[in-house]
Amino acid sequence: MTELIQCNIVELDYNDLVAGVDLTEQIKTAYGFDGTGLLTVKNVPGFIEARATLLPLSKKFADLSDDVKQKYVHKESYYSFGWSHGKENLQGKPDFAKGSYYANPQYDTPISDPEIIKNFSSFAHPNIWPKEDLPELEQAFKNLGQIIVSVGKLVAQQCDKYVHKNCPTYPEHMLENTIDKSLCCKARLLHYFPIDETASVSQREKDNEFSSWCGWHNDHGSLTGLTSAMYLDADGNVVVNTDKSAGLYIRNRKSQLVHAAIPVDNIAFQIGETAQVHSGGLLQATPHAVRGSKVPNISRESFAVFMEPMWMEPMSIPEGVDPKQAQSQTAASNLPPGVPPLSTRWHPDQDPTQTFGQFSENTHKSYY
């Protein structure tokens, strides 16, 4: 059985980020080779209220009839806009444990060129909002998403300082500029369906494996911001989840499991594979999964914001860095089953001009 260890998650203060305090040692601890790939930020103005407003709407939308939800399914974008349920393939099987609502929290219509929208639909398609069926979702989604992106830029500043210190050929503001200039940030409102109280014991045990609510995966973008989970009963009331083993798990470079508890009033940030490539491996993405609650009839609501480059941006490493440093053999060998190694989707030797769009397409095909 995989070893479960205790690990302190790095916590930054929003006020230090705004003041420009040097936090590069904390960045190294969180995102370096031996880190968890995750840190949290406390004292973010407006965050607590925005989280409390949006997360209950996840269950509210998921509780709509299938006919209503079907109106907001968008196959052409790899289900990257609107409602998605059971389309994602994780660990070799369709994922019915969660449903997601996707949208760009910053721009409703990031690109107006219809040809670009057609060819790069998963990035550039206009948002799809349930204006008739759940009109309050749009503004709540945008409010929380934009707060997370603004803090993400501050975290990115510290990442850039850390990488540039250790790799002078790394562009000084690369991650910050990636987030700031991209029109294609994507956010995902997640509803994890509850375990049925009538389910058999054996089925509950199967459903409560470490990856039962979200299979093992690496984020493939640059930086992901996410909230702590909110647990709701069947009537939509906030409840305390008494199953302390449920939640987010990270697998480190020694194949150990870390149970990552995110404080309710903090925003968490995870490094993605694109930042891993762009930093030449100085920043490291880690595989993570969500373990379901054993408490029946309790759903889990969460929100993640994927900050990533425009589709035409190159997947290049800093000048003079060996591409093999982006993902070591040790890191690749400790990936959980079903998580594709970076080398199967990023091919600097075969195609040195590979773009983020091509990398994303390769990644989608691995999971969908």
C-alpha positions as CSV (number, residue, x, y, z in Angstrom):
1,M,0.0,0.0,0.0
2,T,1.2,3.5,-0.8
3,E,2.6,5.3,2.3
4,L,0.5,8.2,3.6
5,I,2.6,11.0,5.1
6,Q,2.0,14.3,6.9
7,C,3.3,17.4,5.2
8,N,2.9,21.1,6.0
9,I,1.6,22.9,3.0
10,V,3.3,26.2,2.3
11,E,1.1,29.2,3.2
12,L,1.7,32.7,1.8
13,D,0.1,35.9,3.0
14,Y,-1.6,38.0,0.4
15,N,-0.2,41.2,2.0
16,D,3.3,39.9,1.5
17,L,2.6,39.2,-2.1
18,V,1.3,42.7,-2.7
19,A,4.2,44.2,-0.9
20,G,6.7,42.3,-3.0
21,V,8.4,40.5,-0.1
22,D,10.9,37.9,-1.4
23,L,9.2,34.6,-1.0
24,T,11.3,32.6,-3.4
25,E,12.5,30.1,-0.7
26,Q,8.8,29.3,-0.1
27,I,8.3,28.8,-3.8
28,K,11.2,26.4,-3.9
29,T,9.7,24.4,-1.0
30,A,6.3,24.2,-2.6
31,Y,7.1,23.8,-6.3
32,G,10.6,22.4,-6.4
33,F,11.4,18.8,-7.1
34,D,10.8,17.6,-3.5
35,G,7.7,19.8,-3.0
36,T,4.0,19.0,-3.1
37,G,3.4,21.3,-6.1
38,L,0.9,23.2,-4.1
39,L,0.8,26.3,-1.8
40,T,-2.1,28.4,-0.3
41,V,-2.6,32.1,0.1
42,K,-4.5,33.6,3.0
43,N,-6.1,37.0,3.6
44,V,-7.3,37.6,0.1
45,P,-9.9,40.4,0.1
46,G,-13.4,39.4,-1.0
47,F,-12.5,35.7,-1.4
48,I,-14.6,34.2,1.4
49,E,-17.7,36.0,0.3
50,A,-17.2,35.1,-3.4
51,R,-16.6,31.4,-2.6
52,A,-19.7,31.3,-0.4
53,T,-21.8,32.7,-3.2
54,L,-20.6,30.5,-6.1
55,L,-20.1,27.0,-4.7
56,P,-23.7,26.3,-3.7
57,L,-24.7,27.0,-7.3
58,S,-22.7,24.0,-8.5
59,K,-25.2,21.6,-6.8
60,K,-28.1,23.8,-7.9
61,F,-27.1,23.4,-11.5
62,A,-26.3,19.7,-11.2
63,D,-29.8,19.2,-9.7
64,L,-31.5,20.5,-12.9
65,S,-33.1,18.0,-15.1
66,D,-31.0,16.2,-17.7
67,D,-32.9,17.8,-20.5
68,V,-32.1,21.3,-19.2
69,K,-28.4,20.5,-18.6
70,Q,-28.1,19.0,-22.1
71,K,-28.7,22.4,-23.5
72,Y,-25.4,23.5,-22.2
73,V,-23.2,20.6,-23.4
74,H,-20.7,21.6,-26.1
75,K,-19.0,18.6,-27.7
76,E,-17.1,20.7,-30.3
77,S,-14.8,22.2,-27.7
78,Y,-14.0,18.8,-26.1
79,Y,-16.7,19.7,-23.5
80,S,-14.5,22.7,-22.5
81,F,-17.4,25.1,-22.3
82,G,-20.7,24.6,-20.5
83,W,-21.7,21.4,-18.8
84,S,-19.7,18.2,-18.9
85,H,-20.6,14.9,-17.1
86,G,-19.1,11.4,-17.9
87,K,-17.1,12.7,-20.8
88,E,-13.7,12.6,-19.1
89,N,-11.8,9.4,-19.1
90,L,-9.5,9.0,-16.1
91,Q,-7.6,5.8,-15.3
92,G,-9.2,4.0,-18.2
93,K,-12.9,4.6,-17.5
94,P,-15.5,7.3,-17.9
95,D,-15.7,9.6,-14.9
96,F,-19.3,9.8,-13.7
97,A,-18.3,10.8,-10.2
98,K,-18.4,14.5,-10.9
99,G,-20.0,17.1,-13.2
100,S,-18.4,20.3,-14.3
101,Y,-19.4,23.7,-15.6
102,Y,-16.7,25.4,-17.7
103,A,-16.3,29.0,-18.7
104,N,-13.7,31.8,-19.2
105,P,-14.0,34.0,-16.1
106,Q,-12.4,37.0,-17.7
107,Y,-13.7,37.2,-21.3
108,D,-17.1,36.1,-22.6
109,T,-15.9,36.4,-26.2
110,P,-12.1,36.3,-26.1
111,I,-11.8,36.0,-29.9
112,S,-14.3,37.3,-32.6
113,D,-12.8,35.6,-35.7
114,P,-15.1,32.7,-36.5
115,E,-12.4,30.7,-38.2
116,I,-10.2,30.8,-35.1
117,I,-13.2,29.9,-32.9
118,K,-13.8,26.9,-35.2
119,N,-10.2,25.7,-35.3
120,F,-9.4,26.4,-31.6
121,S,-12.8,25.9,-30.0
122,S,-11.6,24.5,-26.7
123,F,-9.8,27.9,-26.2
124,A,-11.7,30.5,-28.1
125,H,-15.3,29.6,-28.0
126,P,-17.6,32.2,-26.4
127,N,-18.9,31.4,-23.0
128,I,-22.2,29.4,-22.6
129,W,-24.2,30.7,-19.7
130,P,-27.5,29.3,-18.3
131,K,-29.2,32.7,-18.4
132,E,-32.7,31.3,-18.3
133,D,-32.2,28.3,-16.0
134,L,-29.7,29.6,-13.5
135,P,-29.0,33.3,-14.2
136,E,-27.1,34.0,-11.0
137,L,-24.3,31.6,-12.0
138,E,-22.6,33.9,-14.5
139,Q,-21.7,36.8,-12.2
140,A,-20.8,34.6,-9.3
141,F,-18.6,32.5,-11.5
142,K,-16.8,35.6,-12.9
143,N,-16.4,37.3,-9.5
144,L,-14.6,34.4,-7.9
145,G,-12.6,33.5,-11.1
146,Q,-11.2,37.0,-11.4
147,I,-10.2,37.1,-7.8
148,I,-8.2,33.9,-8.2
149,V,-6.6,35.1,-11.4
150,S,-5.5,38.3,-9.8
151,V,-3.8,36.5,-6.9
152,G,-2.4,34.0,-9.4
153,K,-0.4,36.8,-11.1
154,L,1.2,37.7,-7.7
155,V,2.2,34.0,-7.1
156,A,3.6,33.9,-10.7
157,Q,5.8,36.9,-9.9
158,Q,7.4,35.0,-7.1
159,C,7.8,31.9,-9.3
160,D,9.5,34.0,-12.0
161,K,11.9,35.4,-9.4
162,Y,12.8,31.9,-8.2
163,V,13.3,30.4,-11.6
164,H,15.3,33.4,-13.0
165,K,17.6,33.2,-9.9
166,N,18.5,29.6,-10.8
167,C,18.3,29.8,-14.6
168,P,19.4,33.2,-16.0
169,T,18.2,32.3,-19.5
170,Y,14.6,32.1,-18.2
171,P,12.7,35.2,-19.2
172,E,12.2,37.3,-16.0
173,H,8.4,37.7,-16.1
174,M,7.4,34.7,-18.2
175,L,4.8,33.1,-16.0
176,E,3.3,36.4,-14.9
177,N,3.1,37.6,-18.6
178,T,1.6,34.3,-19.6
179,I,-1.3,34.7,-17.2
180,D,-1.6,38.5,-17.8
181,K,-1.7,38.4,-21.6
182,S,-3.6,35.2,-22.2
183,L,-7.3,35.5,-23.3
184,C,-7.9,31.8,-22.6
185,C,-8.0,31.3,-18.9
186,K,-10.5,28.5,-18.1
187,A,-12.4,27.9,-14.9
188,R,-14.3,24.8,-13.8
189,L,-17.1,24.7,-11.3
190,L,-17.2,21.1,-9.9
191,H,-20.0,19.1,-8.4
192,Y,-19.0,15.7,-7.0
193,F,-22.1,13.5,-6.8
194,P,-22.8,12.0,-3.4
195,I,-22.6,8.3,-2.6
196,D,-26.1,6.8,-2.5
197,E,-27.1,5.7,1.0
198,T,-28.6,2.5,-0.5
199,A,-25.3,1.5,-2.1
200,S,-23.9,-1.8,-1.0
201,V,-20.9,-1.9,1.3
202,S,-18.7,-3.3,-1.4
203,Q,-19.7,-0.6,-3.8
204,R,-19.0,2.1,-1.2
205,E,-15.6,0.7,-0.7
206,K,-14.9,0.7,-4.4
207,D,-16.2,4.3,-4.7
208,N,-14.0,5.4,-1.8
209,E,-10.7,4.6,-3.3
210,F,-8.3,7.5,-3.3
211,S,-9.3,8.6,-6.8
212,S,-13.0,7.8,-6.5
213,W,-14.2,11.5,-6.9
214,C,-11.5,12.6,-9.3
215,G,-8.9,10.3,-10.9
216,W,-5.2,10.8,-10.8
217,H,-3.9,13.4,-13.1
218,N,-1.4,16.3,-13.6
219,D,-2.7,19.7,-14.5
220,H,-1.3,20.5,-18.0
221,G,-1.6,24.4,-17.9
222,S,0.7,26.9,-16.2
223,L,-0.9,27.5,-12.8
224,T,-4.1,26.3,-11.3
225,G,-6.0,28.2,-8.5
226,L,-8.6,26.3,-6.5
227,T,-10.8,26.7,-3.5
228,S,-11.3,24.4,-0.6
229,A,-14.2,22.1,-0.9
230,M,-17.7,22.9,0.3
231,Y,-19.9,19.9,1.4
232,L,-23.7,20.1,1.0
233,D,-26.5,17.9,2.1
234,A,-29.4,16.9,-0.1
235,D,-31.2,20.2,0.7
236,G,-28.2,22.3,-0.2
237,N,-27.2,23.1,3.4
238,V,-23.6,23.4,4.2
239,V,-22.5,20.6,6.4
240,V,-19.2,19.4,8.0
241,N,-17.8,16.4,6.3
242,T,-17.1,13.9,9.1
243,D,-15.0,11.6,6.8
244,K,-11.6,13.1,7.4
245,S,-10.0,10.8,4.9
246,A,-11.9,12.5,2.0
247,G,-10.4,15.3,-0.1
248,L,-7.4,16.2,-2.2
249,Y,-4.4,13.9,-2.3
250,I,-1.0,14.5,-3.9
251,R,1.6,11.9,-4.8
252,N,5.1,13.0,-4.4
253,R,8.4,12.0,-6.1
254,K,8.8,9.1,-3.6
255,S,5.4,7.7,-4.4
256,Q,4.1,8.8,-1.0
257,L,0.6,10.2,-0.5
258,V,0.1,13.7,1.0
259,H,-3.4,14.6,2.2
260,A,-3.6,18.3,1.3
261,A,-6.1,20.1,3.5
262,I,-6.8,23.6,2.1
263,P,-8.0,26.1,4.7
264,V,-11.5,27.3,4.0
265,D,-10.4,30.9,3.8
266,N,-7.3,30.2,1.6
267,I,-6.8,30.0,-2.2
268,A,-4.6,27.1,-3.2
269,F,-2.3,27.2,-6.3
270,Q,-0.9,24.2,-8.1
271,I,1.9,24.3,-10.7
272,G,1.0,22.7,-14.1
273,E,3.1,20.9,-16.7
274,T,3.4,23.9,-19.0
275,A,5.2,25.9,-16.2
276,Q,7.3,22.8,-15.6
277,V,8.4,22.8,-19.2
278,H,8.9,26.6,-19.4
279,S,11.0,26.6,-16.2
280,G,13.2,23.7,-17.4
281,G,11.9,21.5,-14.5
282,L,12.6,24.0,-11.7
283,L,8.9,24.1,-11.1
284,Q,7.3,20.7,-10.8
285,A,3.7,19.6,-11.3
286,T,2.5,16.8,-9.1
287,P,-0.2,14.1,-9.7
288,H,-3.3,14.6,-7.6
289,A,-6.7,13.0,-7.0
290,V,-9.8,13.5,-4.9
291,R,-11.0,10.8,-2.6
292,G,-14.8,10.6,-2.1
293,S,-16.5,10.9,1.3
294,K,-17.8,7.8,3.0
295,V,-20.7,9.8,4.4
296,P,-23.8,9.1,2.2
297,N,-25.9,11.8,0.5
298,I,-23.2,14.5,0.9
299,S,-22.0,16.3,-2.2
300,R,-18.7,18.1,-2.7
301,E,-18.5,21.5,-4.5
302,S,-15.3,23.1,-5.6
303,F,-13.9,25.6,-8.1
304,A,-10.6,25.6,-10.1
305,V,-9.2,28.2,-12.4
306,F,-6.7,27.0,-15.0
307,M,-4.3,29.8,-16.1
308,E,-2.6,28.9,-19.3
309,P,-0.9,30.4,-22.4
310,M,-2.6,31.2,-25.7
311,W,-2.8,28.2,-28.0
312,M,0.0,29.5,-30.3
313,E,2.6,29.9,-27.5
314,P,5.6,27.6,-27.9
315,M,6.3,24.8,-25.4
316,S,9.9,25.7,-25.1
317,I,12.4,25.4,-22.3
318,P,15.0,28.0,-21.3
319,E,18.0,28.4,-23.6
320,G,20.8,26.0,-22.8
321,V,18.7,23.6,-20.6
322,D,18.5,19.9,-21.5
323,P,14.9,19.0,-22.3
324,K,15.3,15.9,-20.1
325,Q,15.4,18.1,-17.1
326,A,11.8,19.0,-17.6
327,Q,10.7,15.6,-16.3
328,S,13.3,13.3,-14.8
329,Q,13.1,9.5,-15.0
330,T,12.5,9.5,-11.2
331,A,9.5,11.8,-11.6
332,A,8.1,9.8,-14.5
333,S,8.5,6.5,-12.7
334,N,6.5,7.7,-9.7
335,L,3.4,8.7,-11.7
336,P,0.3,6.8,-10.7
337,P,-1.2,4.3,-13.2
338,G,-3.2,6.1,-15.9
339,V,-1.3,9.4,-15.7
340,P,0.6,9.8,-19.1
341,P,4.2,10.9,-18.7
342,L,5.1,14.3,-20.1
343,S,7.2,12.7,-22.7
344,T,4.2,11.1,-24.4
345,R,2.6,14.5,-25.1
346,W,5.6,16.9,-25.3
347,H,8.2,16.1,-28.0
348,P,10.9,18.8,-28.1
349,D,13.3,16.6,-30.2
350,Q,10.7,15.5,-32.7
351,D,8.9,18.9,-32.9
352,P,10.8,21.8,-31.4
353,T,8.0,24.2,-32.6
354,Q,5.3,22.4,-30.6
355,T,2.7,24.9,-29.3
356,F,0.6,24.9,-26.2
357,G,-2.4,24.2,-28.4
358,Q,-0.8,21.0,-29.7
359,F,0.3,20.0,-26.2
360,S,-3.3,20.5,-25.0
361,E,-4.8,18.5,-27.8
362,N,-2.4,15.6,-27.0
363,T,-3.3,15.9,-23.3
364,H,-7.1,15.9,-24.0
365,K,-6.7,12.8,-26.1
366,S,-5.0,11.1,-23.2
367,Y,-7.9,11.8,-20.8
368,Y,-11.0,12.0,-23.0
